Amino acid sequence: MLVVSVVVSVVFGGLVPGFLLGLLAFRVKSRWCPRCGESTLAMGPTERER
């Protein structure tokens, strides 16, 4: 029983940080253009552009 508990904790201890890093990498990658580095999010005009 103790071995199963240790194995489960080791597996989840490795999966959770990997999952969170994958989410962060996806958010960062989808936010910036790979060619020019500009933001890919559509933003409205600012006061200077009007």
Buried (B, 14 or more C-beta within 10 A) or exposed (E): EEEEEEEEEEEEEEEEEEEEEEEEEEEEEEEEEEEEEEEEEEEEEEEEEE
